[in-house]
Amino acid sequence: MTGYTSELLQRAAIHSALGEPARLAIIDELSVSDRSPRDLGSRLQIPSNLLAHHLDTLENVGLIIRSTSSGDARRRYIRLTPTGLHTSTPRRISQQRPMLFLCTHNSARSQLAAAIWQARTGQPAKSAGTQPALRIHRQTISAAKRNKIEIHDIAPTSLKKIPRNVQVVTVCDLVHEELRAPLDWWHWSIPDPVPSGNATAFDAVVAELEARVNQVVNSTVTENGVKS
């Protein structure tokens, strides 16, 4: 009997896992974007067999979650868990560019993401879709009102060209894969609430996007090194 609490032992396991530079680099990368194992390996120059070992270690201590793509079911995405992160301190990133959130129909997730980003940061954000719907989903407007998010009932926008000097964030697995997203884009693997069409699914998306935005904001510094 050591007398140590289970929480203390868990924290020690997390710190032990992060004592390996490659695993700490993985956490840094995932602090702003979900990544497929292939993308992680490419960005961090880690061989696939070694990457698998590092991901297993991080999963075992509860720092990451693996999920199946809602686009290509053969593909998986790695994301940070919302718990356990208080025990680690991901590197601070510098984020000064306007945000562009992308999904398929630009009727739900990307609209909410842009509105939440602007409300939380006061910084500009836009959204677009590769196959825009005729109108924003009615449940998107309702969810925004319930959660006190300012969103205007405007027509979805078609993605024609990626503007220069923006940070692109795909919030749809299908779009992320169809566009073969460059490695400097961010990806948030957010479930599509439209198929269910119920308020609970849309509120869950709002909660998930709020958590993602807060995670990025808490990891962001200005060019002068001051936390935003």
N, C-alpha and C positions, 0 to 999 in steps of 0.2 A: 504494500500500500504506500503510494508515494505522497499522498496528501494533496496532490495537484487536482484542480478541477478539470472537468472534461473540456470546458471552454479554453482554459489555459493550454491544455495539451493540443487542442485543435489549432490554436494560434501558433504554437511552437511548430506544428507540422507545416503550417502555411509558410512560416518564415524559413523553415528548412527547404521547402520546395523552391522558394524564391531565391535561395542562395546560389542557384545555378544561373549564370548570366543569360543563357538562351531562354530559360523559362521567364525570367524577368522581362526580357525583350518581348516575349509573346504577350505578357500581361500589358505592357506598354502599348503594343499594337492593337490589342483588343479594347483598350480604354476608350477608343472613339469609334471603332468599326468592327462589326462581325467579319470574320474571314473564313474562307474554306481552307482546309489543310494545304491544298496546293498553293493558294495565295500566300499563306503564312510562310511556307517553305521558300517561295520565290522572293518575298520581301526580305526575309531574314537569312537567306542562304543556308538553310538547315536541310540536310538530306531527309528523305521521307521516313526512313526507318528510325532515325534519331528523333525526328519531330513527333512520331507516334509515341515514343517513350516519354517525351516531355509532356505531351498532351494527357497521357494516362496519369502521369504524376500530378498534374494540375487538377485533373478531374477527381482524383482520389482524395484530394484535400478540399474539394468543394469550391474551387475557384472558377471553373468553366463548365459550360453546358454544351453538349453537341445536339443539333437538331437537323432534321431532314428538310431539304429545300421544298417549298411548295411549288417551285417551278419544275426543276429536274430532280425527280425523287432519288436519283443515283448520287446526288450531290449533298454534302453536309456542310453546315456552318458551325463555327465555334464562336461562342460569346461568353462574356464574363457573367458570373452570377451576381445578383443584386446584393447578396450577403457575403460577408467575409472580406470585402474590399477595404473595410476600415482598418484592417490589419496590414494592408500594403499601401504603398504610396506610389502610384504610377507617375511616370515623368510628366512634367507640365508641357503642354503643347502651345504653340503660338497660332492663334486663329484670328485672322483679320479680314478674311474674304467674305463676301456675301454668300449665303447658302442657297443651293438649288436642290429641292427635294423632288425625286422622281418616283412614279409608280405607273401602273398600266393605264388606268382610266382617269387619273387625277380627279377622282370624285370623293376620296375619303382619306387614306393614309397620308398622302403627300400634302393635301390641303391642310390637314390638322397639324402635320409636322411643321410646316412653314408658319402657321399661326402661333403655335406654341413657342417656336424659336424666337419669333419677334417679340412675343409677350415676355418671355423669360430674359432675353438679352437686350432688347431694344435695337437689335441689329437687323439689317434687311435680309429678307428671305423670300424666295419665290418657289413655285411648284409647277410641274408639268407632267404630262402623260404621253406615252408612246401611242396609245389608242384612246384618246380622250372621249369620255362620255358626253352626252348632250348637256347634262347638268350635274351639279354636285348632288350626291346622294342625300335624300331628305334626313336620314339618320345622322349624317355628318353635321348638318346644321343643328339638329336637336342635341347631339352630344356636346357640341361646342357651347350651346346655350346652358346646358346643365352644368358644365364644368367652367362656366364663366370665361370662355375663350372667345375673343373677337374674331369672327370669320365672316366674310361677306359672301352672299349668295351670288357668286359670279360664275360665268361659264368656264368649264375646265379648259386648260391651255394645252395645245399640241406642242410636243417637243420637236422643234425643227433643227435647232443648232445649239450646241453647248456654248454659252457665252464664255468669254475669256475671263480669267481671274475670279472664278467662283469655286467654292467647295461643293462638289456634287455629292449628294447622299441618296443612294437608292434605298427605298423602304419597302421594296417588293422583290422577292426572290426571282420572279420571272423576268422582270426588267433588268435586274442585275446580270442575269445570265444571257439574255437576248442581246444586250448591248456590249457584252464582253467587257465589263467595266474595267478600266485601267486601275492599276494598283494604287494610284493616288486618290481614287474615289473612296468614300466611306460607304459601308453597307450596314443597314439595320434590318434584320430579318423579322419583319412584323407581319403577323397573320392578317389575312384579308378579312375584314368584318362584313363585307358586302354579301357573300353567299348566305350567311345566316340572317342578315338583315335586322337583327334585334338590337335593342338598346344596350344590352349587357356586353355584346361583342364590341360595339363602338366605344363604350366607356372603358373597356379593357385596353383598346388601342390608345385611347387618350392617356391612360395611366402608364402604359408602356412608353409612349413617346415622351411624356413628362420625365420619366426616369432616365431615358436616354439623353435628353437635352441637359438635364441636371448633371449627369455623369460627365458630359463633354465640358459643360461650363465649369465644373469643379476641377477639371484637368487643364484649364486654359489660362495662359498668361498673355499679357500684351507684349509688344516687341521690346518694351523696357524691362520685361521680366516681372511685372506686377500682375498678380492674379486678378482676372476680370470679375 
